[in-house]
Amino acid sequence: MPEPHSSDFEARLAGIWKDVLSNPDLRVKDDFFALGGDSLLALRLISVLRTELGIEVPIRIVFEFPTVESMARLIEESG
């Protein structure tokens, strides 16, 4: 059963994280680094967000908001 998402944006972000981490089972509360993410994958994530969503996210955001849920909320609230 697919995981429910709180917004369309969160679902899109989760899809990007799944691709970057090569983890189709990722859940929105899973920690990027606990799933094998590292600084190089964080840079790749930032690049994909820029390319696919047209948003600029500082690399520190991946470290400060290491879940899809927390990152999505931050970006949506930042508008």
N, C-alpha and C positions, 0 to 999 in steps of 0.2 A: 504494500500500500504506500503510495507516495506521501511524502511529508507535506502537511499543509504549510503554506507560507502566509505571513501577515500582510504581504503586499506583492504586487507584480514585480516591483523592483527587487525585493528580497529573493524572489524565485529566479530572476535573471542573474543576480549576484551569486546565488548558490550554484547555478549552472557554470558560471565562470570559474568559481573556486573548484568545482568538481573536475573541470578540464585541467586547470593549472596543477592541481594536486594529483591528477590521475586517480581519483577516488570517487567512483559513482555512488558510494554509500554515505557520503558526507551528509551530516545533519547540521542544521543552522546553529546549534549550540556547540558544535565541535570546534576545538581550538586548532587554528592553522598550524601551529608549531608541533602540537601533539600528534598531528596527522602526517608529520614528516616535512612540513614546510620549513624553509630556511631563508636566509637573506636573499639568495639568488632567486628562489621561487617568489619571494615577496616582490622583488623587482619585476619579475615577469607578470605577476598579478597586477601591479600598478600600470604596466605597459598595456596589458589587455583591457583594463578599465578605461584607459585613455582612448585606445583604438575602437573598442566595441561600444562603449557607452558615452564617449566624449567627455569624460569627467577627469579632472586632475585631483589625484589623491596623494598627499605626501607619504613617503615610505613609513614614517613614524606611525601612521594610522594603523598599519597592519600589526605593528607591535602593541599599540595601545588598545586596539579593538580587534582582537584576534579571532572573532567568530563572525560568521555571516550575519547573524542576528544583530550583534552590536554594531558592526560596520554599516549595515543597511540602515539601521536607526539613525546613526550619526549622519550619514550622507543625506538621508531624506529630511532630517531636521535642519540640516545646513542649507538645504534648498538649492 
